[in-house]
Every structure is written in structure tokens, then in C-alpha cells.
Amino acid sequence: MGRTPGSDGVAGIERDYIISRLADEFGYPAEGAHLVADKLAACAGEVQASFHKWWTTGHLDVLEVEQYTVQRLMNEHGMNPVAAFLTLDWLIREPEKARTSLARGHDVLT
């Protein structure tokens, strides 16, 4: 159960375990958890490695992309850690688009 090296998942973490935990701990609906697990599996290697460390230990590495870290995205943009990791990957893949979107900010419900 949990992690198995070489499984279809993220950095050795079994995909079904990721999906289950996304739903149980982070409140993702089933379809959303599947989509997020697939996106995590497609992330750049350094993002996957940092995600793996956080997922298995709870410790956030200081992976910085375009001056953003997971902690900064959580603090300044209200993201959960999973969304922040996906955003770091987006910053790697499409830095201009991602920076522009982040600079616009986000809506806050009051």
C-alpha cells in the first residue's frame, strides 16, 4: 500500500494512493483527483522530487521557480500545496503565461 517504485504515479508514489489521498485529505472530487494525479505525473523532475518529499514527509523543499516557491504561492495566492506544486510546474513550462496570471492575482470570496 502507498508507495511502490516504478508504479504509474509521481516519483514512485502509486497513482491510486495519490487519488485517494487527494479526495480524503484535500477534498478533491473523484474526477478532479484523477486529473490532478495525471498532471502531477507529468510534472518536471524537480517538481516531482519536491512533491514526493512533501507528500511522504510533510517537509516543503525550497524549490524556487521564477522567484516563486510552494510556500509563497500558498501564502500570497491562497493555494493548497498540491495546487502550488502544479503552478511551479506551469512556471517551468510556460513562464510568461504563468507569471502574467499570477500577477493578475486571484479572486477572494468574502
N, C-alpha and C positions, 0 to 999 in steps of 0.2 A: 504494500500500500504506500501511496505517497510518491516517492521518487524512484525512478528506475533509469539507469544510464541507457542512452540510446533510444528512449521512448519518443513517440511523436509528441513533443511538448516544447518546453522552454528550458534550455540548458540542463537537460536531464530530468526535469520535473514532468511527470506524467500529465498529459493534456486533460484527462478526465478529473484528476485531482485538482488541477487549476480551475476547471469549470465549476466543480463542486464548491470549492472554497470561495470563488468569486460570488457565487449565489448565496452561500451560507453566511459568510463574514462581511461581504461588501454590498450585499443587497442587489446584485445584478440579476435581472430576469434571465431565464434559461437561454433564450435566443441571444441576448446580449453577452452572456458569459461565454458562449461558443465563439462569437465574433471576436471578443476581446482576447480569448485564448489563441485564436488564429493570428491576430495582429501581434501579440507578444512573441509568438513563434517566428514571425517574420522580422522581428527587430534586429538591428545591428548587433554584432557580437558583444561590444562593450556594454550596450544597454541590457542584453540578456544576462551577462555576467553580473551586473549590478543588481538586476531584478532578482536573480537567483539568490544572491547573498541576502537581500532584504526578505524575500519570501521564506527562506529557511531559517534565518537568524533574527529577523526584525531590525537588523542594523542597516542604515542607509549609508552607502558609499557616497563620497563626494565626487560623483561623475558630473562634470560640467560640460555643457554643450551650448555654444553661443551665449555664454555668461549665465545660463540657467542651470539649476540643479533641481532634483526632485523636491528638496525641502523648500526652495524658493518658489517653485510652482505651487506647492501646497499652501505656503504662507500668503503669497501675493495674488494667487488666482483661484484659491479655494478648491484645488483639485485633490482627489484622493491619491494615494501613492501609485496605484495602477495607472490612472489617467496621466499622472506626471511622467511615468516611465514611457508611456506611449508618445507623449508630447516631446520628450527628449529624442526619441527615435525620429519623429517628424522633423525636429530641428536639424537632425543629421541629413535626412533625405531631401527636405525642401526648406532650407534655412530662411530664404527671403519670405516665402508664404507664411511660414510658422511665426517668424518674428513679427510680421505685419499683423497677423491675427492676435498674437499675444499683446502687442502694443495697443490694439483697439480695446483690450480688456474684455470683461465678461459682464453679463447681467447678473444682478443680485436681487433675489426676491426678498421683499420686506413684508 
